[in-house]
Amino acid sequence: MICLLQDGKTEEKRERSGREEEQKTEEGVGCRGASGMRGPAGHRDCPCRGVRVPVPEEQRVLERKLKKERKKEARRRLREAGIAAAPSPAVKRSGAALALEYLCSWAQKREDWRFQKTRQTWLLLHMYDRDQVPDEHFPALLAYLEGLRGRARELTVQKAEALMRELDEAGAGALPPGGTQRARQVLQLLS
């Protein structure tokens, strides 16, 4: 049992047998001593002397702490026994897989599709890389880019123009393979 002391600290009281068990705190309400009174001043030998009754919010906090401690202890015992605490969670899918799934969802099921800024950002950052966005997904990406508006559209055009300028200055090896053609298609579409 946990008792809340007047200074706000908690103290764990171990339940013992016999007379002390009759005097234990019931749900943080105090104890019943020899006088039969309920509360911290029930009798002289009360183990809860000087303990104030916790309010419901404090009681919830104490219960959460106890639950956390019990879980921690159970994990420690399992670890000592050599048993894995819990099976490891499923492997998280990569950003590429999630972004391509987002794009396919947009292309095939628009009524179920929802805008996701992180997926759009990933697509815009990696659209010139054939390894990240395979050729079979690029037409859907171009269709997606048609609906692009505002600052995202402006930045996409600026990046495509910068890539084309970089290509003119550096030569053929500046962009990933196929990036030149993709940059031209994006510029044609958005300009």
PEPEDA-V294952 format. One record per residue. RES is the residue in one small letter. PHI is phi in radians with two decimals (999 if undefined). NEAR is the number of other ideal C-beta (glycine too) atoms within 10 Angstrom. Layout:
((RES	PHI	NEAR) (RES	PHI	NEAR))
This chain:
((m	999	15) (i	-1.97	16) (c	-1.97	23) (l	-1.76	21) (l	-1.42	12) (q	-1.08	9) (d	-1.43	7) (g	1.61	8) (k	-1.49	8) (t	-1.84	16) (e	-2.40	12) (e	-1.54	9) (k	-1.86	15) (r	-1.48	7) (e	-1.35	10) (r	-2.03	11) (s	-1.64	6) (g	1.24	7) (r	-1.05	9) (e	-1.15	15) (e	-1.17	9) (e	-1.21	10) (q	-1.60	18) (k	-1.11	15) (t	-1.25	22) (e	-1.80	10) (e	0.90	9) (g	1.25	20) (v	-1.67	12) (g	2.01	19) (c	-2.30	23) (r	-1.89	18) (g	-1.68	21) (a	-1.10	13) (s	-1.36	11) (g	1.45	8) (m	-1.33	13) (r	-1.79	14) (g	2.38	16) (p	-1.13	18) (a	-1.81	15) (g	-1.06	19) (h	-2.76	14) (r	-1.20	9) (d	-1.61	11) (c	-1.13	20) (p	-1.21	17) (c	-1.75	24) (r	-1.00	14) (g	1.45	12) (v	-1.76	21) (r	-1.59	17) (v	-1.38	17) (p	-1.25	19) (v	-1.33	11) (p	-0.95	8) (e	-1.12	8) (e	-1.11	15) (q	-1.09	16) (r	-1.10	11) (v	-1.07	14) (l	-1.10	16) (e	-1.12	12) (r	-1.11	10) (k	-1.08	12) (l	-1.08	14) (k	-1.07	10) (k	-1.10	10) (e	-1.11	12) (r	-1.10	10) (k	-1.06	11) (k	-1.07	10) (e	-1.13	10) (a	-1.11	11) (r	-1.11	12) (r	-1.10	11) (r	-1.10	11) (l	-1.11	13) (r	-1.11	11) (e	-1.14	8) (a	-1.33	7) (g	1.51	6) (i	-1.76	9) (a	-1.13	8) (a	-1.10	12) (a	-2.73	8) (p	-1.08	6) (s	-1.12	7) (p	-1.13	6) (a	-1.02	6) (v	-1.12	6) (k	-1.27	8) (r	-1.31	9) (s	-1.26	11) (g	-1.08	16) (a	-1.10	16) (a	-1.11	10) (l	-1.15	15) (a	-1.17	25) (l	-1.18	22) (e	-1.12	12) (y	-1.05	20) (l	-1.13	22) (c	-1.12	13) (s	-1.08	15) (w	-1.09	22) (a	-1.26	15) (q	-1.78	10) (k	-2.26	9) (r	-1.16	8) (e	-1.23	4) (d	-1.64	8) (w	-1.26	14) (r	-2.26	8) (f	-1.15	8) (q	-2.34	14) (k	-1.02	8) (t	-1.12	11) (r	-1.19	19) (q	-1.09	18) (t	-1.05	13) (w	-1.06	21) (l	-1.06	22) (l	-1.19	20) (l	-1.29	13) (h	-1.93	17) (m	-1.18	25) (y	-1.56	21) (d	-1.72	16) (r	-1.20	16) (d	-1.24	10) (q	-1.42	18) (v	-2.07	21) (p	-1.05	11) (d	-1.01	9) (e	-1.20	8) (h	-1.67	18) (f	-1.14	19) (p	-1.04	11) (a	-1.15	16) (l	-1.13	21) (l	-1.09	16) (a	-1.11	13) (y	-1.10	18) (l	-1.15	21) (e	-1.02	9) (g	-1.48	8) (l	-1.14	18) (r	-2.34	7) (g	1.19	7) (r	-1.11	8) (a	-1.08	14) (r	-1.15	15) (e	-1.04	12) (l	-1.12	12) (t	-1.13	18) (v	-1.12	17) (q	-1.05	10) (k	-1.15	16) (a	-1.12	23) (e	-1.13	15) (a	-1.11	11) (l	-1.12	20) (m	-1.17	17) (r	-1.09	11) (e	-1.07	13) (l	-1.12	17) (d	-1.10	9) (e	-1.34	8) (a	-1.57	10) (g	1.89	8) (a	-1.25	8) (g	-1.48	8) (a	-1.25	15) (l	-1.84	18) (p	-1.07	13) (p	-0.96	11) (g	1.49	14) (g	-1.14	16) (t	-1.11	16) (q	-1.11	13) (r	-1.12	22) (a	-1.08	21) (r	-1.11	14) (q	-1.09	17) (v	-1.13	25) (l	-1.07	15) (q	-1.06	10) (l	-1.22	15) (l	-1.62	16) (s	-1.53	8))
